[in-house]
């Protein structure tokens, strides 16, 4: 997923998919919860899971 985190990483792991999408920054380990609609808007490119 191509979305840069302030820590400098742009690699994310998808933790959970439901009504909301939970993603985890692989660099610093922080998790972020995104509404599915927002996720779909932002996520045009998917990197390998
Ligand atoms: Zn991070």
mmCIF file of the protein (N, C-alpha, C, O) and its ligand, coordinates in Angstrom:
data_MODEL
# 
_entry.id   MODEL 
# 
loop_
_entity.id 
_entity.type 
_entity.pdbx_number_of_molecules 
1 polymer     1 
2 non-polymer 1 
# 
_entity_poly.entity_id                      1 
_entity_poly.type                           'polypeptide(L)' 
_entity_poly.nstd_linkage                   no 
_entity_poly.nstd_monomer                   no 
_entity_poly.pdbx_seq_one_letter_code       
;(UNK)(UNK)(UNK)(UNK)(UNK)(UNK)(UNK)(UNK)(UNK)(UNK)(UNK)(UNK)(UNK)(UNK)(UNK)(UNK)
(UNK)(UNK)(UNK)(UNK)(UNK)(UNK)(UNK)(UNK)(UNK)(UNK)(UNK)(UNK)(UNK)(UNK)(UNK)(UNK)
(UNK)(UNK)(UNK)(UNK)(UNK)(UNK)(UNK)(UNK)(UNK)(UNK)(UNK)(UNK)(UNK)(UNK)(UNK)(UNK)
(UNK)
;
_entity_poly.pdbx_seq_one_letter_code_can   XXXXXXXXXXXXXXXXXXXXXXXXXXXXXXXXXXXXXXXXXXXXXXXXX 
_entity_poly.pdbx_strand_id                 A 
# 
loop_
_entity_poly_seq.entity_id 
_entity_poly_seq.num 
_entity_poly_seq.mon_id 
_entity_poly_seq.hetero 
1 1  UNK n 
1 2  UNK n 
1 3  UNK n 
1 4  UNK n 
1 5  UNK n 
1 6  UNK n 
1 7  UNK n 
1 8  UNK n 
1 9  UNK n 
1 10 UNK n 
1 11 UNK n 
1 12 UNK n 
1 13 UNK n 
1 14 UNK n 
1 15 UNK n 
1 16 UNK n 
1 17 UNK n 
1 18 UNK n 
1 19 UNK n 
1 20 UNK n 
1 21 UNK n 
1 22 UNK n 
1 23 UNK n 
1 24 UNK n 
1 25 UNK n 
1 26 UNK n 
1 27 UNK n 
1 28 UNK n 
1 29 UNK n 
1 30 UNK n 
1 31 UNK n 
1 32 UNK n 
1 33 UNK n 
1 34 UNK n 
1 35 UNK n 
1 36 UNK n 
1 37 UNK n 
1 38 UNK n 
1 39 UNK n 
1 40 UNK n 
1 41 UNK n 
1 42 UNK n 
1 43 UNK n 
1 44 UNK n 
1 45 UNK n 
1 46 UNK n 
1 47 UNK n 
1 48 UNK n 
1 49 UNK n 
# 
loop_
_struct_asym.id 
_struct_asym.entity_id 
A 1 
B 2 
# 
loop_
_chem_comp.id 
_chem_comp.type 
_chem_comp.mon_nstd_flag 
UNK 'L-peptide linking' . 
ZN  non-polymer         . 
# 
_pdbx_entity_nonpoly.entity_id   2 
_pdbx_entity_nonpoly.name        ? 
_pdbx_entity_nonpoly.comp_id     ZN 
# 
_pdbx_nonpoly_scheme.asym_id         B 
_pdbx_nonpoly_scheme.entity_id       2 
_pdbx_nonpoly_scheme.mon_id          ZN 
_pdbx_nonpoly_scheme.ndb_seq_num     1 
_pdbx_nonpoly_scheme.pdb_seq_num     101 
_pdbx_nonpoly_scheme.auth_seq_num    101 
_pdbx_nonpoly_scheme.pdb_mon_id      ZN 
_pdbx_nonpoly_scheme.auth_mon_id     ZN 
_pdbx_nonpoly_scheme.pdb_strand_id   A 
_pdbx_nonpoly_scheme.pdb_ins_code    . 
# 
loop_
_atom_site.group_PDB 
_atom_site.id 
_atom_site.type_symbol 
_atom_site.label_atom_id 
_atom_site.label_alt_id 
_atom_site.label_comp_id 
_atom_site.label_asym_id 
_atom_site.label_entity_id 
_atom_site.label_seq_id 
_atom_site.pdbx_PDB_ins_code 
_atom_site.Cartn_x 
_atom_site.Cartn_y 
_atom_site.Cartn_z 
_atom_site.occupancy 
_atom_site.B_iso_or_equiv 
_atom_site.pdbx_formal_charge 
_atom_site.auth_seq_id 
_atom_site.auth_comp_id 
_atom_site.auth_asym_id 
_atom_site.auth_atom_id 
_atom_site.pdbx_PDB_model_num 
ATOM   1   N  N  . UNK A 1 1  ? 0.836   -1.185  0.000  1.00 0.00 ? 1   UNK A N  1 
ATOM   2   C  CA . UNK A 1 1  ? 0.000   0.000   0.000  1.00 0.00 ? 1   UNK A CA 1 
ATOM   3   C  C  . UNK A 1 1  ? 0.876   1.243   0.000  1.00 0.00 ? 1   UNK A C  1 
ATOM   4   O  O  . UNK A 1 1  ? 1.760   1.393   0.844  1.00 0.00 ? 1   UNK A O  1 
ATOM   5   N  N  . UNK A 1 2  ? 0.628   2.117   -0.940 1.00 0.00 ? 2   UNK A N  1 
ATOM   6   C  CA . UNK A 1 2  ? 1.474   3.296   -1.097 1.00 0.00 ? 2   UNK A CA 1 
ATOM   7   C  C  . UNK A 1 2  ? 0.885   4.466   -0.343 1.00 0.00 ? 2   UNK A C  1 
ATOM   8   O  O  . UNK A 1 2  ? 0.151   5.289   -0.889 1.00 0.00 ? 2   UNK A O  1 
ATOM   9   N  N  . UNK A 1 3  ? 1.224   4.510   0.902  1.00 0.00 ? 3   UNK A N  1 
ATOM   10  C  CA . UNK A 1 3  ? 0.777   5.633   1.703  1.00 0.00 ? 3   UNK A CA 1 
ATOM   11  C  C  . UNK A 1 3  ? 1.877   5.867   2.711  1.00 0.00 ? 3   UNK A C  1 
ATOM   12  O  O  . UNK A 1 3  ? 2.215   4.980   3.496  1.00 0.00 ? 3   UNK A O  1 
ATOM   13  N  N  . UNK A 1 4  ? 2.422   7.035   2.689  1.00 0.00 ? 4   UNK A N  1 
ATOM   14  C  CA . UNK A 1 4  ? 3.584   7.268   3.527  1.00 0.00 ? 4   UNK A CA 1 
ATOM   15  C  C  . UNK A 1 4  ? 3.182   7.680   4.935  1.00 0.00 ? 4   UNK A C  1 
ATOM   16  O  O  . UNK A 1 4  ? 2.307   8.521   5.141  1.00 0.00 ? 4   UNK A O  1 
ATOM   17  N  N  . UNK A 1 5  ? 3.831   7.078   5.862  1.00 0.00 ? 5   UNK A N  1 
ATOM   18  C  CA . UNK A 1 5  ? 3.640   7.418   7.268  1.00 0.00 ? 5   UNK A CA 1 
ATOM   19  C  C  . UNK A 1 5  ? 4.708   8.441   7.659  1.00 0.00 ? 5   UNK A C  1 
ATOM   20  O  O  . UNK A 1 5  ? 5.802   8.432   7.095  1.00 0.00 ? 5   UNK A O  1 
ATOM   21  N  N  . UNK A 1 6  ? 4.410   9.304   8.597  1.00 0.00 ? 6   UNK A N  1 
ATOM   22  C  CA . UNK A 1 6  ? 5.408   10.302  9.011  1.00 0.00 ? 6   UNK A CA 1 
ATOM   23  C  C  . UNK A 1 6  ? 6.740   9.707   9.452  1.00 0.00 ? 6   UNK A C  1 
ATOM   24  O  O  . UNK A 1 6  ? 7.760   10.393  9.400  1.00 0.00 ? 6   UNK A O  1 
ATOM   25  N  N  . UNK A 1 7  ? 6.755   8.478   9.873  1.00 0.00 ? 7   UNK A N  1 
ATOM   26  C  CA . UNK A 1 7  ? 8.009   7.870   10.307 1.00 0.00 ? 7   UNK A CA 1 
ATOM   27  C  C  . UNK A 1 7  ? 8.911   7.559   9.124  1.00 0.00 ? 7   UNK A C  1 
ATOM   28  O  O  . UNK A 1 7  ? 10.075  7.204   9.310  1.00 0.00 ? 7   UNK A O  1 
ATOM   29  N  N  . UNK A 1 8  ? 8.384   7.690   7.898  1.00 0.00 ? 8   UNK A N  1 
ATOM   30  C  CA . UNK A 1 8  ? 9.221   7.476   6.728  1.00 0.00 ? 8   UNK A CA 1 
ATOM   31  C  C  . UNK A 1 8  ? 8.938   6.186   5.987  1.00 0.00 ? 8   UNK A C  1 
ATOM   32  O  O  . UNK A 1 8  ? 9.411   5.992   4.868  1.00 0.00 ? 8   UNK A O  1 
ATOM   33  N  N  . UNK A 1 9  ? 8.179   5.314   6.594  1.00 0.00 ? 9   UNK A N  1 
ATOM   34  C  CA . UNK A 1 9  ? 7.869   4.044   5.941  1.00 0.00 ? 9   UNK A CA 1 
ATOM   35  C  C  . UNK A 1 9  ? 6.676   4.206   5.013  1.00 0.00 ? 9   UNK A C  1 
ATOM   36  O  O  . UNK A 1 9  ? 5.779   5.005   5.281  1.00 0.00 ? 9   UNK A O  1 
ATOM   37  N  N  . UNK A 1 10 ? 6.667   3.462   3.939  1.00 0.00 ? 10  UNK A N  1 
ATOM   38  C  CA . UNK A 1 10 ? 5.442   3.404   3.136  1.00 0.00 ? 10  UNK A CA 1 
ATOM   39  C  C  . UNK A 1 10 ? 4.993   1.962   2.963  1.00 0.00 ? 10  UNK A C  1 
ATOM   40  O  O  . UNK A 1 10 ? 4.289   1.621   2.013  1.00 0.00 ? 10  UNK A O  1 
ATOM   41  N  N  . UNK A 1 11 ? 5.410   1.135   3.889  1.00 0.00 ? 11  UNK A N  1 
ATOM   42  C  CA . UNK A 1 11 ? 4.967   -0.257  3.851  1.00 0.00 ? 11  UNK A CA 1 
ATOM   43  C  C  . UNK A 1 11 ? 3.978   -0.505  4.974  1.00 0.00 ? 11  UNK A C  1 
ATOM   44  O  O  . UNK A 1 11 ? 4.233   -0.202  6.139  1.00 0.00 ? 11  UNK A O  1 
ATOM   45  N  N  . UNK A 1 12 ? 2.857   -1.058  4.593  1.00 0.00 ? 12  UNK A N  1 
ATOM   46  C  CA . UNK A 1 12 ? 1.775   -1.288  5.533  1.00 0.00 ? 12  UNK A CA 1 
ATOM   47  C  C  . UNK A 1 12 ? 1.305   -2.724  5.450  1.00 0.00 ? 12  UNK A C  1 
ATOM   48  O  O  . UNK A 1 12 ? 1.304   -3.343  4.386  1.00 0.00 ? 12  UNK A O  1 
ATOM   49  N  N  . UNK A 1 13 ? 0.909   -3.230  6.591  1.00 0.00 ? 13  UNK A N  1 
ATOM   50  C  CA . UNK A 1 13 ? 0.313   -4.556  6.620  1.00 0.00 ? 13  UNK A CA 1 
ATOM   51  C  C  . UNK A 1 13 ? -1.156  -4.394  6.959  1.00 0.00 ? 13  UNK A C  1 
ATOM   52  O  O  . UNK A 1 13 ? -1.515  -3.660  7.880  1.00 0.00 ? 13  UNK A O  1 
ATOM   53  N  N  . UNK A 1 14 ? -1.990  -5.075  6.218  1.00 0.00 ? 14  UNK A N  1 
ATOM   54  C  CA . UNK A 1 14 ? -3.415  -5.028  6.527  1.00 0.00 ? 14  UNK A CA 1 
ATOM   55  C  C  . UNK A 1 14 ? -3.688  -6.020  7.652  1.00 0.00 ? 14  UNK A C  1 
ATOM   56  O  O  . UNK A 1 14 ? -3.469  -7.223  7.512  1.00 0.00 ? 14  UNK A O  1 
ATOM   57  N  N  . UNK A 1 15 ? -4.166  -5.491  8.752  1.00 0.00 ? 15  UNK A N  1 
ATOM   58  C  CA . UNK A 1 15 ? -4.364  -6.314  9.945  1.00 0.00 ? 15  UNK A CA 1 
ATOM   59  C  C  . UNK A 1 15 ? -5.746  -6.937  9.947  1.00 0.00 ? 15  UNK A C  1 
ATOM   60  O  O  . UNK A 1 15 ? -5.915  -8.119  10.244 1.00 0.00 ? 15  UNK A O  1 
ATOM   61  N  N  . UNK A 1 16 ? -6.734  -6.113  9.608  1.00 0.00 ? 16  UNK A N  1 
ATOM   62  C  CA . UNK A 1 16 ? -8.102  -6.599  9.702  1.00 0.00 ? 16  UNK A CA 1 
ATOM   63  C  C  . UNK A 1 16 ? -8.951  -5.869  8.668  1.00 0.00 ? 16  UNK A C  1 
ATOM   64  O  O  . UNK A 1 16 ? -8.804  -4.662  8.473  1.00 0.00 ? 16  UNK A O  1 
ATOM   65  N  N  . UNK A 1 17 ? -9.820  -6.592  8.020  1.00 0.00 ? 17  UNK A N  1 
ATOM   66  C  CA . UNK A 1 17 ? -10.739 -5.973  7.071  1.00 0.00 ? 17  UNK A CA 1 
ATOM   67  C  C  . UNK A 1 17 ? -12.159 -6.239  7.526  1.00 0.00 ? 17  UNK A C  1 
ATOM   68  O  O  . UNK A 1 17 ? -12.564 -7.386  7.713  1.00 0.00 ? 17  UNK A O  1 
ATOM   69  N  N  . UNK A 1 18 ? -12.897 -5.178  7.699  1.00 0.00 ? 18  UNK A N  1 
ATOM   70  C  CA . UNK A 1 18 ? -14.293 -5.293  8.111  1.00 0.00 ? 18  UNK A CA 1 
ATOM   71  C  C  . UNK A 1 18 ? -15.007 -4.050  7.652  1.00 0.00 ? 18  UNK A C  1 
ATOM   72  O  O  . UNK A 1 18 ? -14.789 -3.588  6.532  1.00 0.00 ? 18  UNK A O  1 
ATOM   73  N  N  . UNK A 1 19 ? -15.851 -3.501  8.487  1.00 0.00 ? 19  UNK A N  1 
ATOM   74  C  CA . UNK A 1 19 ? -16.458 -2.208  8.177  1.00 0.00 ? 19  UNK A CA 1 
ATOM   75  C  C  . UNK A 1 19 ? -15.370 -1.149  8.112  1.00 0.00 ? 19  UNK A C  1 
ATOM   76  O  O  . UNK A 1 19 ? -15.446 -0.197  7.335  1.00 0.00 ? 19  UNK A O  1 
ATOM   77  N  N  . UNK A 1 20 ? -14.369 -1.337  8.936  1.00 0.00 ? 20  UNK A N  1 
ATOM   78  C  CA . UNK A 1 20 ? -13.187 -0.488  8.894  1.00 0.00 ? 20  UNK A CA 1 
ATOM   79  C  C  . UNK A 1 20 ? -11.978 -1.340  8.547  1.00 0.00 ? 20  UNK A C  1 
ATOM   80  O  O  . UNK A 1 20 ? -11.966 -2.549  8.778  1.00 0.00 ? 20  UNK A O  1 
ATOM   81  N  N  . UNK A 1 21 ? -10.978 -0.702  7.998  1.00 0.00 ? 21  UNK A N  1 
ATOM   82  C  CA . UNK A 1 21 ? -9.747  -1.390  7.641  1.00 0.00 ? 21  UNK A CA 1 
ATOM   83  C  C  . UNK A 1 21 ? -8.669  -0.986  8.633  1.00 0.00 ? 21  UNK A C  1 
ATOM   84  O  O  . UNK A 1 21 ? -8.409  0.199   8.839  1.00 0.00 ? 21  UNK A O  1 
ATOM   85  N  N  . UNK A 1 22 ? -8.067  -1.954  9.223  1.00 0.00 ? 22  UNK A N  1 
ATOM   86  C  CA . UNK A 1 22 ? -6.991  -1.663  10.159 1.00 0.00 ? 22  UNK A CA 1 
ATOM   87  C  C  . UNK A 1 22 ? -5.667  -1.997  9.494  1.00 0.00 ? 22  UNK A C  1 
ATOM   88  O  O  . UNK A 1 22 ? -5.453  -3.122  9.042  1.00 0.00 ? 22  UNK A O  1 
ATOM   89  N  N  . UNK A 1 23 ? -4.792  -1.024  9.439  1.00 0.00 ? 23  UNK A N  1 
ATOM   90  C  CA . UNK A 1 23 ? -3.486  -1.241  8.829  1.00 0.00 ? 23  UNK A CA 1 
ATOM   91  C  C  . UNK A 1 23 ? -2.395  -0.912  9.826  1.00 0.00 ? 23  UNK A C  1 
ATOM   92  O  O  . UNK A 1 23 ? -2.561  -0.081  10.719 1.00 0.00 ? 23  UNK A O  1 
ATOM   93  N  N  . UNK A 1 24 ? -1.284  -1.586  9.646  1.00 0.00 ? 24  UNK A N  1 
ATOM   94  C  CA . UNK A 1 24 ? -0.181  -1.411  10.579 1.00 0.00 ? 24  UNK A CA 1 
ATOM   95  C  C  . UNK A 1 24 ? 1.051   -0.979  9.806  1.00 0.00 ? 24  UNK A C  1 
ATOM   96  O  O  . UNK A 1 24 ? 1.393   -1.565  8.779  1.00 0.00 ? 24  UNK A O  1 
ATOM   97  N  N  . UNK A 1 25 ? 1.712   0.050   10.309 1.00 0.00 ? 25  UNK A N  1 
ATOM   98  C  CA . UNK A 1 25 ? 2.960   0.509   9.715  1.00 0.00 ? 25  UNK A CA 1 
ATOM   99  C  C  . UNK A 1 25 ? 4.047   -0.502  10.050 1.00 0.00 ? 25  UNK A C  1 
ATOM   100 O  O  . UNK A 1 25 ? 4.277   -0.810  11.219 1.00 0.00 ? 25  UNK A O  1 
ATOM   101 N  N  . UNK A 1 26 ? 4.713   -1.018  9.026  1.00 0.00 ? 26  UNK A N  1 
ATOM   102 C  CA . UNK A 1 26 ? 5.706   -2.066  9.263  1.00 0.00 ? 26  UNK A CA 1 
ATOM   103 C  C  . UNK A 1 26 ? 6.987   -1.512  9.858  1.00 0.00 ? 26  UNK A C  1 
ATOM   104 O  O  . UNK A 1 26 ? 7.804   -2.263  10.391 1.00 0.00 ? 26  UNK A O  1 
ATOM   105 N  N  . UNK A 1 27 ? 7.162   -0.224  9.771  1.00 0.00 ? 27  UNK A N  1 
ATOM   106 C  CA . UNK A 1 27 ? 8.388   0.362   10.294 1.00 0.00 ? 27  UNK A CA 1 
ATOM   107 C  C  . UNK A 1 27 ? 8.284   0.641   11.792 1.00 0.00 ? 27  UNK A C  1 
ATOM   108 O  O  . UNK A 1 27 ? 9.133   0.203   12.569 1.00 0.00 ? 27  UNK A O  1 
ATOM   109 N  N  . UNK A 1 28 ? 7.249   1.367   12.194 1.00 0.00 ? 28  UNK A N  1 
ATOM   110 C  CA . UNK A 1 28 ? 7.154   1.759   13.601 1.00 0.00 ? 28  UNK A CA 1 
ATOM   111 C  C  . UNK A 1 28 ? 6.111   0.953   14.359 1.00 0.00 ? 28  UNK A C  1 
ATOM   112 O  O  . UNK A 1 28 ? 6.035   1.033   15.585 1.00 0.00 ? 28  UNK A O  1 
ATOM   113 N  N  . UNK A 1 29 ? 5.317   0.184   13.649 1.00 0.00 ? 29  UNK A N  1 
ATOM   114 C  CA . UNK A 1 29 ? 4.370   -0.692  14.324 1.00 0.00 ? 29  UNK A CA 1 
ATOM   115 C  C  . UNK A 1 29 ? 3.063   -0.049  14.737 1.00 0.00 ? 29  UNK A C  1 
ATOM   116 O  O  . UNK A 1 29 ? 2.221   -0.686  15.369 1.00 0.00 ? 29  UNK A O  1 
ATOM   117 N  N  . UNK A 1 30 ? 2.895   1.212   14.378 1.00 0.00 ? 30  UNK A N  1 
ATOM   118 C  CA . UNK A 1 30 ? 1.633   1.864   14.716 1.00 0.00 ? 30  UNK A CA 1 
ATOM   119 C  C  . UNK A 1 30 ? 0.506   1.333   13.854 1.00 0.00 ? 30  UNK A C  1 
ATOM   120 O  O  . UNK A 1 30 ? 0.707   0.990   12.689 1.00 0.00 ? 30  UNK A O  1 
ATOM   121 N  N  . UNK A 1 31 ? -0.678  1.269   14.433 1.00 0.00 ? 31  UNK A N  1 
ATOM   122 C  CA . UNK A 1 31 ? -1.834  0.834   13.663 1.00 0.00 ? 31  UNK A CA 1 
ATOM   123 C  C  . UNK A 1 31 ? -2.769  2.011   13.450 1.00 0.00 ? 31  UNK A C  1 
ATOM   124 O  O  . UNK A 1 31 ? -2.899  2.895   14.296 1.00 0.00 ? 31  UNK A O  1 
ATOM   125 N  N  . UNK A 1 32 ? -3.411  1.993   12.301 1.00 0.00 ? 32  UNK A N  1 
ATOM   126 C  CA . UNK A 1 32 ? -4.342  3.049   11.932 1.00 0.00 ? 32  UNK A CA 1 
ATOM   127 C  C  . UNK A 1 32 ? -5.634  2.394   11.477 1.00 0.00 ? 32  UNK A C  1 
ATOM   128 O  O  . UNK A 1 32 ? -5.624  1.373   10.789 1.00 0.00 ? 32  UNK A O  1 
ATOM   129 N  N  . UNK A 1 33 ? -6.734  2.992   11.868 1.00 0.00 ? 33  UNK A N  1 
ATOM   130 C  CA . UNK A 1 33 ? -8.031  2.497   11.455 1.00 0.00 ? 33  UNK A CA 1 
ATOM   131 C  C  . UNK A 1 33 ? -8.611  3.440   10.414 1.00 0.00 ? 33  UNK A C  1 
ATOM   132 O  O  . UNK A 1 33 ? -8.749  4.640   10.653 1.00 0.00 ? 33  UNK A O  1 
ATOM   133 N  N  . UNK A 1 34 ? -8.945  2.890   9.266  1.00 0.00 ? 34  UNK A N  1 
ATOM   134 C  CA . UNK A 1 34 ? -9.518  3.702   8.194  1.00 0.00 ? 34  UNK A CA 1 
ATOM   135 C  C  . UNK A 1 34 ? -10.919 3.192   7.872  1.00 0.00 ? 34  UNK A C  1 
ATOM   136 O  O  . UNK A 1 34 ? -11.140 1.983   7.804  1.00 0.00 ? 34  UNK A O  1 
ATOM   137 N  N  . UNK A 1 35 ? -11.862 4.104   7.674  1.00 0.00 ? 35  UNK A N  1 
ATOM   138 C  CA . UNK A 1 35 ? -13.157 3.672   7.155  1.00 0.00 ? 35  UNK A CA 1 
ATOM   139 C  C  . UNK A 1 35 ? -12.960 3.021   5.791  1.00 0.00 ? 35  UNK A C  1 
ATOM   140 O  O  . UNK A 1 35 ? -12.105 3.450   5.015  1.00 0.00 ? 35  UNK A O  1 
ATOM   141 N  N  . UNK A 1 36 ? -13.739 1.999   5.498  1.00 0.00 ? 36  UNK A N  1 
ATOM   142 C  CA . UNK A 1 36 ? -13.555 1.259   4.257  1.00 0.00 ? 36  UNK A CA 1 
ATOM   143 C  C  . UNK A 1 36 ? -13.658 2.171   3.025  1.00 0.00 ? 36  UNK A C  1 
ATOM   144 O  O  . UNK A 1 36 ? -12.906 2.009   2.063  1.00 0.00 ? 36  UNK A O  1 
ATOM   145 N  N  . UNK A 1 37 ? -14.580 3.113   3.063  1.00 0.00 ? 37  UNK A N  1 
ATOM   146 C  CA . UNK A 1 37 ? -14.761 4.021   1.923  1.00 0.00 ? 37  UNK A CA 1 
ATOM   147 C  C  . UNK A 1 37 ? -13.488 4.823   1.684  1.00 0.00 ? 37  UNK A C  1 
ATOM   148 O  O  . UNK A 1 37 ? -13.023 4.965   0.553  1.00 0.00 ? 37  UNK A O  1 
ATOM   149 N  N  . UNK A 1 38 ? -12.942 5.340   2.768  1.00 0.00 ? 38  UNK A N  1 
ATOM   150 C  CA . UNK A 1 38 ? -11.720 6.127   2.657  1.00 0.00 ? 38  UNK A CA 1 
ATOM   151 C  C  . UNK A 1 38 ? -10.559 5.265   2.165  1.00 0.00 ? 38  UNK A C  1 
ATOM   152 O  O  . UNK A 1 38 ? -9.748  5.686   1.340  1.00 0.00 ? 38  UNK A O  1 
ATOM   153 N  N  . UNK A 1 39 ? -10.510 4.080   2.687  1.00 0.00 ? 39  UNK A N  1 
ATOM   154 C  CA . UNK A 1 39 ? -9.474  3.133   2.282  1.00 0.00 ? 39  UNK A CA 1 
ATOM   155 C  C  . UNK A 1 39 ? -9.539  2.886   0.778  1.00 0.00 ? 39  UNK A C  1 
ATOM   156 O  O  . UNK A 1 39 ? -8.517  2.919   0.092  1.00 0.00 ? 39  UNK A O  1 
ATOM   157 N  N  . UNK A 1 40 ? -10.730 2.641   0.279  1.00 0.00 ? 40  UNK A N  1 
ATOM   158 C  CA . UNK A 1 40 ? -10.895 2.364   -1.150 1.00 0.00 ? 40  UNK A CA 1 
ATOM   159 C  C  . UNK A 1 40 ? -10.530 3.565   -2.003 1.00 0.00 ? 40  UNK A C  1 
ATOM   160 O  O  . UNK A 1 40 ? -9.991  3.413   -3.100 1.00 0.00 ? 40  UNK A O  1 
ATOM   161 N  N  . UNK A 1 41 ? -10.817 4.742   -1.509 1.00 0.00 ? 41  UNK A N  1 
ATOM   162 C  CA . UNK A 1 41 ? -10.471 5.944   -2.253 1.00 0.00 ? 41  UNK A CA 1 
ATOM   163 C  C  . UNK A 1 41 ? -8.948  6.111   -2.342 1.00 0.00 ? 41  UNK A C  1 
ATOM   164 O  O  . UNK A 1 41 ? -8.398  6.425   -3.398 1.00 0.00 ? 41  UNK A O  1 
ATOM   165 N  N  . UNK A 1 42 ? -8.292  5.891   -1.208 1.00 0.00 ? 42  UNK A N  1 
ATOM   166 C  CA . UNK A 1 42 ? -6.856  6.107   -1.169 1.00 0.00 ? 42  UNK A CA 1 
ATOM   167 C  C  . UNK A 1 42 ? -6.080  4.997   -1.825 1.00 0.00 ? 42  UNK A C  1 
ATOM   168 O  O  . UNK A 1 42 ? -5.012  5.210   -2.400 1.00 0.00 ? 42  UNK A O  1 
ATOM   169 N  N  . UNK A 1 43 ? -6.626  3.827   -1.732 1.00 0.00 ? 43  UNK A N  1 
ATOM   170 C  CA . UNK A 1 43 ? -5.860  2.655   -2.139 1.00 0.00 ? 43  UNK A CA 1 
ATOM   171 C  C  . UNK A 1 43 ? -6.148  2.305   -3.589 1.00 0.00 ? 43  UNK A C  1 
ATOM   172 O  O  . UNK A 1 43 ? -7.038  1.508   -3.888 1.00 0.00 ? 43  UNK A O  1 
ATOM   173 N  N  . UNK A 1 44 ? -5.386  2.909   -4.476 1.00 0.00 ? 44  UNK A N  1 
ATOM   174 C  CA . UNK A 1 44 ? -5.520  2.558   -5.881 1.00 0.00 ? 44  UNK A CA 1 
ATOM   175 C  C  . UNK A 1 44 ? -4.526  1.470   -6.247 1.00 0.00 ? 44  UNK A C  1 
ATOM   176 O  O  . UNK A 1 44 ? -4.742  0.689   -7.174 1.00 0.00 ? 44  UNK A O  1 
ATOM   177 N  N  . UNK A 1 45 ? -3.452  1.438   -5.513 1.00 0.00 ? 45  UNK A N  1 
ATOM   178 C  CA . UNK A 1 45 ? -2.429  0.440   -5.762 1.00 0.00 ? 45  UNK A CA 1 
ATOM   179 C  C  . UNK A 1 45 ? -2.279  -0.428  -4.523 1.00 0.00 ? 45  UNK A C  1 
ATOM   180 O  O  . UNK A 1 45 ? -2.239  0.065   -3.396 1.00 0.00 ? 45  UNK A O  1 
ATOM   181 N  N  . UNK A 1 46 ? -2.200  -1.676  -4.749 1.00 0.00 ? 46  UNK A N  1 
ATOM   182 C  CA . UNK A 1 46 ? -2.014  -2.590  -3.627 1.00 0.00 ? 46  UNK A CA 1 
ATOM   183 C  C  . UNK A 1 46 ? -0.675  -3.297  -3.792 1.00 0.00 ? 46  UNK A C  1 
ATOM   184 O  O  . UNK A 1 46 ? -0.379  -3.870  -4.840 1.00 0.00 ? 46  UNK A O  1 
ATOM   185 N  N  . UNK A 1 47 ? 0.114   -3.242  -2.747 1.00 0.00 ? 47  UNK A N  1 
ATOM   186 C  CA . UNK A 1 47 ? 1.339   -4.026  -2.794 1.00 0.00 ? 47  UNK A CA 1 
ATOM   187 C  C  . UNK A 1 47 ? 1.020   -5.416  -2.281 1.00 0.00 ? 47  UNK A C  1 
ATOM   188 O  O  . UNK A 1 47 ? -0.050  -5.668  -1.726 1.00 0.00 ? 47  UNK A O  1 
ATOM   189 N  N  . UNK A 1 48 ? 1.951   -6.289  -2.476 1.00 0.00 ? 48  UNK A N  1 
ATOM   190 C  CA . UNK A 1 48 ? 1.685   -7.669  -2.077 1.00 0.00 ? 48  UNK A CA 1 
ATOM   191 C  C  . UNK A 1 48 ? 1.425   -7.770  -0.584 1.00 0.00 ? 48  UNK A C  1 
ATOM   192 O  O  . UNK A 1 48 ? 2.041   -7.074  0.223  1.00 0.00 ? 48  UNK A O  1 
ATOM   193 N  N  . UNK A 1 49 ? 0.513   -8.638  -0.243 1.00 0.00 ? 49  UNK A N  1 
ATOM   194 C  CA . UNK A 1 49 ? 0.151   -8.799  1.164  1.00 0.00 ? 49  UNK A CA 1 
ATOM   195 C  C  . UNK A 1 49 ? 1.043   -9.840  1.808  1.00 0.00 ? 49  UNK A C  1 
ATOM   196 O  O  . UNK A 1 49 ? 0.900   -10.125 2.998  1.00 0.00 ? 49  UNK A O  1 
HETATM 197 ZN ZN . ZN  B 2 .  ? 5.233   4.398   10.798 1.00 0.00 ? 101 ZN  A ZN 1 
# 
